[in-house]
Amino acid sequence: MNRVAAGVIAVLVYTGLIATADGITKMMASEFAPAQLFAVSGLLVAAFCLGVNHVQGPPDGLSTRCVKAMMLRSVATVLACTSFFFAFRYLALAEVFVFIALMPLFAALLSGLILKERIRPVVWLALCLGVVGLLVMRPAVQMGGATGSALALAGVGFGTLSIIMARYISRYDSNVLPQVFYPNLTLGVVMLCVLPFVWRPMAVADWGWICTYAVVLFGARWLLVLALRQLPAYTVTPLLNLQFVWMTLIGVLAFGELPAVSTYLGMAVVAASGVFLVWDQAHTPPIKAARAVALGGEGA
């Protein structure tokens, strides 16, 4: 299996897992604060990483050659989760989605600035068409206040930075596990500091759902890092948006929710954009990793 096929399969499975995690999040959010979910699940995912590392015993363990980049990725992950959490206090889901749709463009911009990956004009065109398709899929929204918009934009920026750092680190680390371990450990520890103020007792069933969430999240984040080893971030992020297409299809098949014609048009544009970006990668010769840049490169 070539690198493009492996990356696409990893992303597609990731979108299914992350959709499952989102479903559990929505179910838990009605009774528990997000900090409670993030603290428990983050530490559980970190524990899973320790368990896998103990079983498989890779030569490098959980060490990384890019310490600074890993620290930046971990901090960006925490800031992204926090920003999105507070953004939902000010904006509706559809309004936050408008900002999330900008992630492919952010990824392309940061790929050029940080990873020194050349983004050809035709790729920029495909990315813009994908964003347009995503916006067409959603009903018209009226943007909320400046505070909510700023928080959502910060979430997109930090989330994209975390993804870019994952691709950067993959140039130097052959082991995927540290990229799952350290961001989730950081998230769990930070949210643990908030936990005493929001903790609510949980029933056995609640613990079961959080454990399930952690397992699904562990698999999803491992696959995302694996995909970023094979494909550029500006190709991966549009494919991640396919989860919104899947959500629409599930609504039709499972709940009989018939979307507007504009939704089908948007889905077609999103799919076409993703197919083109995958085709473009399949016909682009692999490029050797760029030399170390501002973050310090190998051994950073």
C-alpha positions in Angstrom: 0.0 0.0 0.0 1.5 3.4 -1.0 1.7 6.4 1.2 -1.3 8.2 -0.2 -3.6 5.2 0.1 -2.4 4.6 3.7 -3.0 8.3 4.6 -6.5 8.4 3.1 -7.6 5.2 4.8 -6.2 6.5 8.1 -8.1 9.8 7.7 -11.4 8.0 6.8 -11.3 5.7 9.8 -10.3 8.7 11.9 -13.5 10.7 10.8 -15.6 7.7 11.9 -14.0 7.4 15.3 -14.1 11.2 16.0 -17.7 11.3 15.0 -18.3 8.6 17.6 -16.4 10.6 20.2 -18.4 13.7 19.4 -21.6 11.7 20.0 -20.4 10.7 23.4 -19.3 14.2 24.1 -22.8 15.6 23.4 -24.3 12.9 25.6 -22.0 13.7 28.5 -22.1 17.5 28.1 -25.6 17.7 29.4 -24.6 16.6 32.9 -20.9 17.2 33.3 -18.5 20.1 32.7 -16.1 19.7 29.7 -13.1 19.9 32.1 -14.3 16.8 33.8 -14.4 14.9 30.5 -11.1 16.3 29.3 -9.3 15.6 32.6 -10.4 12.0 32.9 -10.2 11.1 29.2 -6.8 12.9 28.7 -5.2 11.0 31.6 -6.8 7.7 30.4 -5.4 8.2 26.9 -2.0 8.9 28.4 -2.3 5.7 30.4 -3.2 3.8 27.3 -0.1 5.1 25.6 2.0 3.9 28.6 0.4 0.5 28.3 0.9 0.1 24.6 4.5 1.3 25.0 5.1 -1.3 27.7 3.7 -4.1 25.5 5.3 -3.2 22.2 8.5 -1.8 23.8 9.7 0.4 20.9 13.5 1.2 20.9 12.8 4.9 21.5 10.0 4.4 24.0 8.1 7.7 24.5 11.1 9.9 23.7 11.2 12.5 21.0 13.9 14.2 19.0 11.8 17.3 18.8 11.2 18.4 22.4 10.4 22.1 21.5 8.0 21.1 18.8 6.3 18.5 21.0 5.9 21.1 23.8 4.4 23.5 21.3 2.0 20.9 20.0 0.9 20.0 23.5 0.3 23.6 24.5 -1.6 24.2 21.2 -3.8 21.2 21.9 -4.8 22.5 25.3 -5.4 26.1 24.0 -7.5 24.8 21.1 -9.7 22.7 23.4 -10.1 25.6 25.8 -10.8 28.1 23.1 -13.5 26.0 21.4 -15.1 25.2 24.8 -15.6 28.9 25.6 -16.5 29.8 22.0 -19.6 27.5 22.3 -20.8 29.8 25.2 -21.1 32.7 22.8 -21.7 31.1 19.4 -24.1 28.5 18.0 -22.7 25.3 16.7 -23.3 26.4 13.1 -21.4 29.6 13.7 -18.4 27.8 15.1 -18.5 25.5 12.1 -18.0 28.5 9.8 -14.6 29.0 11.5 -13.7 25.3 11.5 -14.3 25.4 7.7 -11.3 27.7 7.5 -8.8 25.1 8.9 -7.6 23.8 5.4 -6.6 27.4 4.5 -4.9 27.8 7.8 -3.1 24.5 7.3 -1.9 25.5 3.9 -0.6 28.8 5.2 1.2 27.3 8.2 2.6 24.5 6.0 4.3 27.1 3.8 5.6 29.2 6.8 6.7 26.4 9.1 7.2 23.2 7.1 8.4 25.1 3.9 6.0 23.0 1.8 5.3 24.7 -1.5 1.6 25.1 -2.1 0.8 25.4 -5.8 -1.9 27.8 -7.0 -4.1 24.9 -8.2 -4.0 23.5 -4.6 -5.1 26.9 -3.2 -8.0 26.9 -5.6 -9.1 23.4 -4.5 -8.8 24.4 -0.8 -10.9 27.5 -1.4 -13.6 25.5 -3.3 -13.7 23.0 -0.4 -14.3 25.9 2.1 -17.1 27.2 -0.2 -18.6 23.8 -0.4 -18.6 23.4 3.4 -20.3 26.8 3.9 -22.9 25.9 1.3 -23.8 22.8 3.2 -24.6 24.8 6.3 -27.7 26.9 6.7 -27.2 30.7 6.8 -26.0 31.9 10.2 -25.7 35.2 11.8 -22.3 35.6 13.5 -22.3 36.2 17.2 -20.3 38.8 19.2 -16.7 39.7 18.8 -15.7 37.6 21.8 -17.1 34.4 20.5 -15.7 34.9 17.1 -12.2 35.7 18.5 -12.4 32.5 20.6 -13.5 30.3 17.7 -10.8 31.8 15.5 -8.2 31.1 18.2 -9.4 27.5 18.5 -9.0 27.1 14.7 -5.5 28.6 14.8 -4.3 26.6 17.8 -5.9 23.4 16.4 -4.2 23.9 13.0 -0.9 24.6 14.7 -1.2 21.3 16.6 -1.7 19.5 13.3 1.2 21.2 11.6 3.5 20.3 14.5 2.4 16.7 14.2 3.6 16.6 10.6 6.8 18.4 11.5 7.6 16.0 14.3 6.8 13.0 12.0 9.8 14.1 9.9 12.2 13.2 12.7 10.3 10.7 15.0 9.4 7.3 13.6 7.3 6.4 16.6 3.7 7.8 16.5 2.9 7.1 20.2 4.7 10.1 21.8 2.5 12.5 19.7 -0.6 11.0 21.3 0.9 10.7 24.8 2.3 14.2 25.5 -0.6 16.4 24.2 -3.2 14.2 26.1 -1.1 14.1 29.3 -0.8 17.9 29.1 -4.5 18.3 28.5 -5.3 15.9 31.4 -3.0 17.6 33.9 -4.2 21.2 33.0 -7.9 20.2 33.2 -7.1 18.3 36.5 -6.3 21.7 38.0 -9.8 22.9 37.2 -11.5 19.6 38.2 -12.0 20.4 41.9 -14.2 23.3 41.0 -16.5 21.5 38.6 -16.4 17.8 39.7 -19.7 15.9 39.9 -20.0 12.3 41.1 -20.3 9.8 38.2 -22.3 6.6 38.1 -20.7 3.4 36.8 -22.4 3.9 33.4 -20.8 7.4 33.2 -17.4 6.0 33.9 -18.0 3.4 31.2 -18.9 6.1 28.6 -15.8 8.2 29.5 -13.6 5.1 29.2 -15.2 4.3 25.8 -14.6 7.9 24.8 -10.9 7.7 25.8 -10.5 4.4 23.8 -12.1 5.9 20.7 -10.1 9.1 21.1 -6.8 7.2 21.5 -7.5 5.4 18.2 -8.6 8.6 16.4 -5.6 10.6 17.4 -3.1 7.8 16.7 -4.6 7.5 13.2 -4.5 11.3 12.6 -0.8 11.4 13.4 -0.3 8.4 11.2 -2.1 10.1 8.3 0.0 13.3 8.8 3.1 11.1 8.3 1.9 10.2 4.8 0.1 13.3 3.6 0.6 17.1 3.9 -1.6 18.9 6.5 -3.3 20.9 3.8 -4.5 17.6 2.2 -5.5 16.0 5.5 -7.6 18.9 6.9 -10.1 19.0 3.9 -10.5 15.2 4.3 -11.3 15.6 8.0 -14.2 17.7 6.9 -15.8 14.7 5.3 -17.2 13.9 8.7 -19.7 16.6 8.1 -20.7 14.9 4.9 -21.1 11.6 6.8 -23.2 13.3 9.4 -25.6 14.6 6.7 -25.9 11.1 5.2 -26.5 9.5 8.6 -29.3 12.1 9.2 -30.9 11.0 5.9 -30.5 7.2 6.5 -31.1 7.0 10.2 -33.5 9.9 11.0 -35.1 10.7 7.7 -33.8 14.2 7.7 -33.9 15.5 4.1 -31.4 18.2 3.5 -31.9 21.1 1.2 -30.6 21.0 -2.4 -27.8 23.4 -1.4 -26.5 20.7 1.1 -26.1 18.2 -1.7 -24.4 20.8 -3.8 -22.0 21.6 -1.0 -21.3 17.9 -0.4 -20.4 17.4 -4.1 -18.0 20.4 -4.0 -16.4 19.1 -0.8 -16.0 15.6 -2.2 -14.6 17.0 -5.5 -12.0 19.1 -3.6 -10.9 16.2 -1.5 -10.6 13.8 -4.5 -8.5 16.4 -6.3 -6.1 16.9 -3.4 -5.7 13.1 -3.0 -5.1 12.7 -6.8 -2.6 15.6 -6.7 -0.7 13.9 -3.9 -0.7 10.5 -5.7 0.9 12.2 -8.7 3.4 14.3 -6.7 6.8 12.6 -6.1 7.7 12.4 -2.4 9.9 15.3 -1.3 12.7 14.8 1.2 12.0 16.4 4.6 13.2 20.0 4.7 16.1 20.9 6.8 15.4 22.0 10.3 13.6 25.4 10.6 12.9 27.8 13.4 11.9 25.2 15.9 15.4 23.7 16.1 15.1 20.6 13.8 16.5 17.3 14.7 17.2 17.1 18.4 15.1 20.1 19.1 
